Amino acid sequence: MRTWTLIFSIVSTVITLVLAVLGYWTLEVSTRAWVGPVKGTALIDDTGTVTFKITYKNSGKEPAVQFGDDWADDWSAISEDSSAKFDFYSNCKSDGGLGRCSERAARWQRTHCDSKQTFQDRIAFPDFSYTHSKNGLRVDKVDHNRIVVVQGCIVYKSNVTPLGSVHRSAFCYYYRVGQQEDEMRACPVGNSAT
């Protein structure tokens, strides 16, 4: 009988500890800062210069501190299929011999965002939208097989998470030249949030 009482006490203690850890983690995740993109647009002027605009938001409940955003990569690609059905994985090949678009987007995320440390000291407040613009990439406005891609990395900390925890949101958006609207689509690869 004492053996069963001891076993029951040990099991109860372990379950209580596991539930306490899960409760703390749930509270942390539900209240911390969560910053990520919500919309991307691409505008091409008469000279063929592309202006990317990315709107991002902190959807968490705490400010994101040591916040920084890095727009290190914008590039163009070609669609190998001129039909209206475009597949980022199989039809898109990046310029300059850098492989399929999906491979390049995933490689950029791994090498430029997944281990990036905080590098600026700004604050992104909850429920407030921010817009960042970037231009410089040039394309032929009438080449409807041309794809433009922008990738970036948002890096920040949250005061709710353990000291030193760095959070990252990698994003990738693409736009097919000549499409009717200016809103970009999220790439099927190259996006993540931690």
KARADA-V864211 format. One record per residue. N is the residue number from 1. RES is the residue in three letters. SS is DSSP state (hx for helix, st for strand, lp for the rest). OMEGA is omega in radians with two decimals (NA if undefined). Layout:
n->N res->RES ss->SS omega->OMEGA
n->N res->RES ss->SS omega->OMEGA
This chain:
n->1 res->MET ss->lp omega->3.11
n->2 res->ARG ss->hx omega->3.13
n->3 res->THR ss->hx omega->-3.14
n->4 res->TRP ss->hx omega->3.12
n->5 res->THR ss->hx omega->3.11
n->6 res->LEU ss->hx omega->3.12
n->7 res->ILE ss->hx omega->3.13
n->8 res->PHE ss->hx omega->3.12
n->9 res->SER ss->hx omega->3.13
n->10 res->ILE ss->hx omega->-3.14
n->11 res->VAL ss->hx omega->3.12
n->12 res->SER ss->hx omega->3.13
n->13 res->THR ss->hx omega->3.12
n->14 res->VAL ss->hx omega->3.13
n->15 res->ILE ss->hx omega->3.12
n->16 res->THR ss->hx omega->3.11
n->17 res->LEU ss->hx omega->3.12
n->18 res->VAL ss->hx omega->3.13
n->19 res->LEU ss->hx omega->3.10
n->20 res->ALA ss->hx omega->3.12
n->21 res->VAL ss->hx omega->3.12
n->22 res->LEU ss->hx omega->3.11
n->23 res->GLY ss->hx omega->3.11
n->24 res->TYR ss->hx omega->-3.14
n->25 res->TRP ss->hx omega->3.12
n->26 res->THR ss->hx omega->3.11
n->27 res->LEU ss->hx omega->3.14
n->28 res->GLU ss->hx omega->-3.10
n->29 res->VAL ss->hx omega->-3.09
n->30 res->SER ss->hx omega->-3.10
n->31 res->THR ss->hx omega->-3.06
n->32 res->ARG ss->lp omega->3.04
n->33 res->ALA ss->lp omega->3.06
n->34 res->TRP ss->lp omega->-3.09
n->35 res->VAL ss->st omega->3.10
n->36 res->GLY ss->st omega->-3.13
n->37 res->PRO ss->st omega->3.08
n->38 res->VAL ss->st omega->-3.13
n->39 res->LYS ss->st omega->3.05
n->40 res->GLY ss->st omega->3.08
n->41 res->THR ss->st omega->3.06
n->42 res->ALA ss->st omega->3.08
n->43 res->LEU ss->st omega->-3.14
n->44 res->ILE ss->st omega->-3.13
n->45 res->ASP ss->lp omega->-3.07
n->46 res->ASP ss->lp omega->3.13
n->47 res->THR ss->lp omega->-3.11
n->48 res->GLY ss->lp omega->3.11
n->49 res->THR ss->st omega->-3.13
n->50 res->VAL ss->st omega->3.00
n->51 res->THR ss->st omega->3.09
n->52 res->PHE ss->st omega->3.01
n->53 res->LYS ss->st omega->3.11
n->54 res->ILE ss->st omega->3.06
n->55 res->THR ss->st omega->3.12
n->56 res->TYR ss->st omega->-3.04
n->57 res->LYS ss->st omega->3.00
n->58 res->ASN ss->st omega->-3.12
n->59 res->SER ss->lp omega->3.11
n->60 res->GLY ss->lp omega->-3.10
n->61 res->LYS ss->lp omega->-3.13
n->62 res->GLU ss->lp omega->3.06
n->63 res->PRO ss->lp omega->3.00
n->64 res->ALA ss->st omega->-3.10
n->65 res->VAL ss->st omega->-3.04
n->66 res->GLN ss->st omega->-3.07
n->67 res->PHE ss->st omega->3.04
n->68 res->GLY ss->st omega->3.06
n->69 res->ASP ss->st omega->-3.04
n->70 res->ASP ss->st omega->-3.13
n->71 res->TRP ss->st omega->-2.96
n->72 res->ALA ss->st omega->-3.02
n->73 res->ASP ss->st omega->2.87
n->74 res->ASP ss->st omega->-3.02
n->75 res->TRP ss->st omega->3.11
n->76 res->SER ss->st omega->-3.10
n->77 res->ALA ss->st omega->3.12
n->78 res->ILE ss->st omega->3.04
n->79 res->SER ss->st omega->-3.13
n->80 res->GLU ss->lp omega->3.11
n->81 res->ASP ss->lp omega->-3.08
n->82 res->SER ss->lp omega->3.14
n->83 res->SER ss->lp omega->-3.13
n->84 res->ALA ss->lp omega->3.12
n->85 res->LYS ss->lp omega->-3.13
n->86 res->PHE ss->lp omega->3.12
n->87 res->ASP ss->lp omega->-3.10
n->88 res->PHE ss->lp omega->-3.11
n->89 res->TYR ss->lp omega->-2.98
n->90 res->SER ss->lp omega->-3.04
n->91 res->ASN ss->lp omega->-2.98
n->92 res->CYS ss->st omega->3.14
n->93 res->LYS ss->st omega->-3.08
n->94 res->SER ss->st omega->3.12
n->95 res->ASP ss->hx omega->3.03
n->96 res->GLY ss->hx omega->3.10
n->97 res->GLY ss->hx omega->-3.11
n->98 res->LEU ss->lp omega->2.99
n->99 res->GLY ss->lp omega->3.11
n->100 res->ARG ss->st omega->-3.13
n->101 res->CYS ss->hx omega->-3.12
n->102 res->SER ss->hx omega->3.12
n->103 res->GLU ss->hx omega->-3.12
n->104 res->ARG ss->hx omega->3.14
n->105 res->ALA ss->hx omega->-3.14
n->106 res->ALA ss->hx omega->3.14
n->107 res->ARG ss->hx omega->3.13
n->108 res->TRP ss->hx omega->3.13
n->109 res->GLN ss->hx omega->-3.12
n->110 res->ARG ss->hx omega->-3.00
n->111 res->THR ss->hx omega->-3.05
n->112 res->HIS ss->hx omega->-3.05
n->113 res->CYS ss->hx omega->-2.98
n->114 res->ASP ss->lp omega->3.13
n->115 res->SER ss->lp omega->-3.10
n->116 res->LYS ss->lp omega->3.12
n->117 res->GLN ss->lp omega->3.12
n->118 res->THR ss->lp omega->-3.06
n->119 res->PHE ss->lp omega->3.08
n->120 res->GLN ss->lp omega->-3.10
n->121 res->ASP ss->lp omega->3.09
n->122 res->ARG ss->st omega->3.10
n->123 res->ILE ss->st omega->3.02
n->124 res->ALA ss->st omega->-3.07
n->125 res->PHE ss->lp omega->3.12
n->126 res->PRO ss->st omega->3.03
n->127 res->ASP ss->lp omega->3.08
n->128 res->PHE ss->lp omega->-3.11
n->129 res->SER ss->st omega->3.09
n->130 res->TYR ss->st omega->3.09
n->131 res->THR ss->st omega->3.13
n->132 res->HIS ss->st omega->3.13
n->133 res->SER ss->st omega->3.09
n->134 res->LYS ss->st omega->3.04
n->135 res->ASN ss->st omega->3.13
n->136 res->GLY ss->st omega->3.11
n->137 res->LEU ss->st omega->3.14
n->138 res->ARG ss->st omega->3.14
n->139 res->VAL ss->lp omega->3.04
n->140 res->ASP ss->lp omega->-3.06
n->141 res->LYS ss->lp omega->-3.08
n->142 res->VAL ss->lp omega->3.12
n->143 res->ASP ss->lp omega->-3.06
n->144 res->HIS ss->lp omega->3.00
n->145 res->ASN ss->lp omega->-3.10
n->146 res->ARG ss->st omega->3.10
n->147 res->ILE ss->st omega->3.01
n->148 res->VAL ss->st omega->-3.05
n->149 res->VAL ss->st omega->3.00
n->150 res->VAL ss->st omega->3.10
n->151 res->GLN ss->st omega->3.14
n->152 res->GLY ss->st omega->-3.10
n->153 res->CYS ss->st omega->3.06
n->154 res->ILE ss->st omega->-3.06
n->155 res->VAL ss->st omega->-3.10
n->156 res->TYR ss->st omega->3.02
n->157 res->LYS ss->st omega->3.07
n->158 res->SER ss->st omega->-3.11
n->159 res->ASN ss->lp omega->-3.13
n->160 res->VAL ss->lp omega->-3.09
n->161 res->THR ss->lp omega->-3.10
n->162 res->PRO ss->lp omega->-3.11
n->163 res->LEU ss->lp omega->3.10
n->164 res->GLY ss->lp omega->-3.14
n->165 res->SER ss->lp omega->3.11
n->166 res->VAL ss->lp omega->3.12
n->167 res->HIS ss->st omega->-3.10
n->168 res->ARG ss->st omega->3.01
n->169 res->SER ss->st omega->3.06
n->170 res->ALA ss->st omega->3.09
n->171 res->PHE ss->st omega->3.12
n->172 res->CYS ss->st omega->3.08
n->173 res->TYR ss->st omega->3.06
n->174 res->TYR ss->st omega->-3.11
n->175 res->TYR ss->st omega->3.09
n->176 res->ARG ss->st omega->-3.10
n->177 res->VAL ss->lp omega->3.11
n->178 res->GLY ss->lp omega->3.11
n->179 res->GLN ss->lp omega->-2.99
n->180 res->GLN ss->lp omega->-3.08
n->181 res->GLU ss->lp omega->-3.11
n->182 res->ASP ss->lp omega->-3.11
n->183 res->GLU ss->st omega->3.13
n->184 res->MET ss->lp omega->3.09
n->185 res->ARG ss->st omega->3.09
n->186 res->ALA ss->st omega->3.07
n->187 res->CYS ss->lp omega->3.11
n->188 res->PRO ss->lp omega->3.12
n->189 res->VAL ss->lp omega->3.11
n->190 res->GLY ss->lp omega->3.11
n->191 res->ASN ss->lp omega->3.08
n->192 res->SER ss->st omega->3.06
n->193 res->ALA ss->st omega->3.10
n->194 res->THR ss->lp omega->NA
